[in-house]
């Protein structure tokens, strides 16, 4: 081989090695960013082999790894996770669901004080067999208190209701009754209305039919064991999550599902203390008002007596949900 040929061969080898080094240095920042953005993608074979990109021109190698990383799980999982956190049920299971399994989350559309709100459009398709209520008529208010979470200020709550002559409607989860049987006994002794709020307060849109039946019947058995009585056939879906199939199933067990026409974000601390639940309720007061508040809110318990007094001053009576008809 001539000296010229040797020099040419050496130059080719040297150029190839330099291109390989340059390619690595360009890839590594992009890959480190992709690893930070999507840790799961680093374990996939597509993230580790770089030889494919080394044979490409340097200008294109910088953008090549990014598209190979962009179909990472985060772009697919975020849309499924967001609706879940937005309290509309498990959308990862709804890709091929039938119409009666489409998950819903109860809501209402507030109007001016004194006017009955608007309600979800799906209620217009409810049949007579799908027993559900959410608002009444006339100068009656239905105070419903959900006890699926912490049981706080029980004595203050009972005192506030008793001093104002108010009978409330309690939707209690069985796990709370099991841990605190005296809580249930006090409510029954004071003449409050007790209804089924499932055994474990889990999302029905994530359950099978058999699991749903067990949630309801286990509550029934526990209630009877503690009180010696059958529980009234009124029910509330945990988190207000339901679908038409589950509504049918609950109805077939003899239950009327109770939704609401006033609620508030009382699972979070209130910025203005007891003023917030008071204003939330009084500013949305209307005929047949079904009010939802949670036992686990300190501000609710502190405002309860004032709320009861003011509602009565407005000329309303307090009713029991068994008076409501779908």
N, C-alpha and C positions, 0 to 999 in steps of 0.2 A: 504493500500500500504506500502511495506517495505521501510526502509530508503534507501536501495540500489536502489530500483525502483524510489523513489523520486529524488535521485541524478542523475540518468540516464536521467530522463525526463527533469530536469533542465538543464543538459548539452546539450541536443538536442535543446531546445528552445534557449539557449544562442548561440549555434553554428549557428543556422539559422539566428538570428539577426545580427551576425557579418558578415555572408556572404552577407546579404542584404546591409549593410553599405559599404562593400568593393566594391560591384558591382556598387553602385551609384558613388563612388569616381572615379572608372575607366571609367564610361560612361561620366561623365560631361565634361572632357577635350575634348573628341572626339566630343561631341555634340556641344560644344562652337566653335570648329573649323569648324564644318559643318555649324553652323549658320552664321559664318563670311563668309564662302565660298559661301553659297547659302541661303540668307535671306528668300526666298520664301519657302524653305523646312521646316522652323521652324513652320509654321502654319499647316503643314500636320499632321494627326493623327499618322503617323509612327514615328515622332520625339519624341512624348511625352510619350507614354507608355513604361515603362522599365520592367514591371513584366515578360514579356516573356524571357528576358535575365537573370533575377535573378535566374531562376531555372537551368541555364546552368553552367557548371564548370567555375571557375574564369578565367582560361587561355583563354577560347574562348570568354568570354564576352567583352574583349577589342576590338576584331576585328569585332564582330557582328554588332554593330551600324554603323560602317563605310560603309560596303556594303549596309546597309539599307538606308544610306544617299546618296551613290554615284550615284544612278539614279536621282540625283537632276536636276532641269531644266537647270543649266548652261551647263551641258555636251550636252544637246540636243539643246540648243539655240545658243551656240557659232558657230557651223558650219553654221547655217542659217544666223547668223549676219555677219560673216566674208565675205562671198561673196557679201553681200549688201554693206559693206564698201569698197569692192574692185571694186566697180562700174560695176557690171554685172547684176544689176536688182534685183527684189525681188524673191529670191529663195524659200521663204516660200510658194509661190504659184505655184511652178513648179513640185510638186511631181507627178502629173498625167497630165501634160500639153501635148498637142499635139506638134508635131515637129515644126509646124510653130509658136508656142508660146514660144519656148525656147529663153530666153533672151540673147542678145549679147551686147557687148560693143566694139565700134570701136577701132581699133589699127592698127599700121603698123610696119613693121620690117625694121629698118634703114639699109642701105648699105653704101658703101663709098661715099664721096662727089661726086655729079654729077650723081650718079646712082639712078634710080627709086626704091623706097622701095618695099618690098613684102607686100601683104595685106591679110586680114583674109581669111581663106579657104572657109568660107561660101559664099564669093562673087562669087565663081565659080558656085554656084547653082542659082544665081540671074537670073530670066527670063527677057525677053524683057519688060514684063508688070511691073516689079519691077524697076521703073525708079530711078537710083542712079548713081552718079558720085563721083570720089574721086581723079582723076589725069587726066591731059591732055597730050598733046604731043607738041614737038617743043619748041622753045625758048620763051615760055610764062609762066608767073607766075600769079597765082590767089590769091590775098591777101584777105582773109576773116576775118572779125572782128566780134566776137560774143559780143553782148551787152545784156546778160541776167542777169548780176550782176551790180555792181556799175558803174556809168558813171563818170569817172574822166578825168581830163585834156582834155576836149572836144576841147577847142580852140587850144591847142597845137597839138592835133591830126589832126584837120582840116587844120591847118597851114602847118604841115609837109607834108600832102598829096597834098595840093594845090601847094606848092613851088616846089614839085618834079613832078608835073603833073601826079599824080597817082589817078586813080579811083578805089576805094575799094568796096568790097562786104560786106554789113552789114546784119547780122542775129540778129534781135532785138526782144526782148520779148515785148508783148503788155503792160504788167504792167509798163515797163520803158517808153514806148511811152505815156501812159496815164498820168503818172506823169510829163513827160518832153516832151510835144509836140514840143517845139522849137528845141529840139535835132533832131527830125525827119525832121523838116522843113529845118534845116541847111544842113543836109545830102542830101536831095532832091535838094535843091538849088545849091549845089556844084556838082551835077550830079553823085553821088554815087549810086550803085545798092543796093536796099533794098529788103530783103527776109523775109519770115515768120519763126519765131523762137518760135511759140506758144504764147499764151496769158499769161500764168503764169510761164513758164519755169519749169514745173514739169515733172517727169519721166513718159514717155508714157508706160513703161512696167508695171506700177501700175494702169493703167486706162482702162476703158471700151471703146468700140468703140464709143459710144455716147459722152463720155467725150472728146475723142480725136477729134472728128469732131467739137465739140464746141470750143475747144482750137484753132483750125485752123480758123474756120469761125468767131469767135469773133475778132481775130487779123485782118482778112480781113476787117471786118466792121469798126473797129477802124482806120485802115490805110486809108480807103476811106473817112471816116469822116474828118480826119485831112488834107489829101492831095488832096482829090477830084478825086483820081485815083485808079485803081485796082492794087493790089499788084502783082508783078511777081510771077509766080507759081514755086518758088524754096523754099526749106525748109531744116531746119537742126534740127535733134532730140536733145533735151536737154541732155547734158552729153554724147552724142554719144550712148545713150541706145536705142536699138530697138529690134524688132523681125521680122520674115518674115511676120507674119500676119499684123503687124502695117505698115511695108513697103508697103505691098499690099494696105492697107487702104489709106495711104497717096497718093500713086500713083493713086488710083482710083478717088481721088479728083483733079487729074490733076497736081500734084506736082512732081517735081524731087527732090529727097533727095541728099543733098550735104555733103559728108564726107570730108576727108582731107588726105594729104600725108606728112605734117609736122605739128607738134604741140609741146607744151612744158608745163611744170608744172607752168604755169604763174598765177594760182589762189593762189599761195603761194609767199611770198616775196623772191626775188632772192638774193642769197648770194653775187654775184659780181655786183649787180646793173644792169645797162643797158647793160653791157657787155654780160650777160647771154642770153637774148633774141637775141641779135645780133649774137652771136656764134651759138646758137641753129639753127637759120634759115640759116645762111651762110654755116654752116658745113653740112647741109642736102639739099642744093639747087640742084635742078634737073629739067630736062625738064618737062613742064606741072605741075609744083609744085603748089598744093593747100595748101596754108599756113593758119593755124588757129592761131589767137592770140585773146586775150580777152581785151576788152575795160577797164575792171576793174583793169588792171595791170599797176602800175605807171612806172615800168621799160620798159614795152612795148612802152608806149607813149614817154618816153625819148629816146628810141632807134629807133623809127619809121623813122625819117628823114634819119638817117645814113643807116638803112636797105634798104630803097627805093633807095638811091643813089648807094649803093654798088651792089644791084641787077641789076640796069641799067648798071653799069660799066661792069658787067659780060655778057652783051649783051642780057639781057632778056627784054621783054615788059610785061606790066601789063594787064591782061585780065579780062573780066567779066564772071561770072560762067554760064551765059546763052549761052556762046560759047562752053561749054563742052557738050559732047554727051555720053550717056550711051551705 
